[in-house]
Amino acid sequence: MPKSIKDGAVAATTHVQELVGKAMDALTVGFQAHGINQFGVYGDPSARRGDLRRARLAIEEALEILSNTPWPSQGDYEE
């Protein structure tokens, strides 16, 4: 496999994994049940919007990386 393709794909994979972690953290922490008050309503809806925005930005960046990275083909793995 050409070293530059492999190195780029490894770096992209690492970065995407980090971004997915950020998105998951924003959603997990922000949307746990303790954020809902006794009336079944978000206690701080503006914070939930912020959590969703952070998750969306991380996901959009990850999608951009996935789209713009030259990924190895099956033939590259067989070399």
C-alpha positions as CSV (number, residue, x, y, z in Angstrom):
1,M,0.0,0.0,0.0
2,P,1.4,3.4,-0.8
3,K,2.6,5.0,2.4
4,S,1.0,8.4,1.7
5,I,-2.5,6.8,1.2
6,K,-2.1,4.7,4.3
7,D,-0.8,7.5,6.5
8,G,-3.6,9.8,5.3
9,A,-6.2,7.2,5.9
10,V,-4.8,6.4,9.4
11,A,-4.8,10.1,10.3
12,A,-8.3,10.6,8.9
13,T,-9.6,7.6,10.8
14,T,-8.1,8.9,14.1
15,H,-9.5,12.3,13.6
16,V,-13.0,11.0,12.7
17,Q,-13.0,8.8,15.8
18,E,-12.1,11.8,18.0
19,L,-14.9,13.9,16.4
20,V,-17.4,11.1,16.8
21,G,-16.4,10.9,20.5
22,K,-17.0,14.7,20.8
23,A,-20.5,14.3,19.2
24,M,-21.4,11.4,21.5
25,D,-20.2,13.3,24.6
26,A,-22.3,16.3,23.7
27,L,-25.3,14.2,23.3
28,T,-24.7,11.8,26.2
29,V,-23.9,14.4,28.8
30,G,-26.4,17.0,27.6
31,F,-29.4,14.7,27.2
32,Q,-29.2,12.5,30.3
33,A,-32.5,12.4,32.3
34,H,-31.2,14.7,35.0
35,G,-31.6,17.6,32.5
36,I,-35.4,17.2,32.6
37,N,-37.3,18.7,35.5
38,Q,-40.1,17.3,37.5
39,F,-42.6,18.5,34.9
40,G,-40.9,16.5,32.1
41,V,-39.4,19.6,30.5
42,Y,-35.8,20.5,29.8
43,G,-34.6,22.7,32.6
44,D,-32.2,24.6,30.2
45,P,-33.3,24.2,26.6
46,S,-30.7,26.7,25.4
47,A,-28.0,24.3,26.8
48,R,-29.5,21.4,24.8
49,R,-29.4,23.5,21.6
50,G,-25.8,24.1,22.3
51,D,-25.2,20.4,22.8
52,L,-26.9,19.6,19.5
53,R,-24.9,22.3,17.7
54,R,-21.6,20.9,19.1
55,A,-22.6,17.4,18.0
56,R,-23.7,18.6,14.6
57,L,-20.4,20.5,14.0
58,A,-18.4,17.5,15.0
59,I,-20.4,15.2,12.7
60,E,-20.2,17.7,9.8
61,E,-16.4,17.9,10.2
62,A,-16.2,14.1,10.3
63,L,-18.3,13.8,7.2
64,E,-16.1,16.3,5.4
65,I,-12.9,14.4,6.4
66,L,-14.5,11.1,5.2
67,S,-15.5,12.7,1.9
68,N,-12.1,14.4,1.2
69,T,-9.7,11.6,2.3
70,P,-8.2,9.3,-0.4
71,W,-9.0,5.9,1.1
72,P,-7.1,2.7,0.2
73,S,-8.7,0.4,-2.3
74,Q,-8.9,-3.3,-1.8
75,G,-6.0,-3.7,-4.2
76,D,-3.9,-1.4,-1.9
77,Y,-4.4,-3.9,0.9
78,E,-3.4,-6.8,-1.3
79,E,0.0,-5.2,-2.2
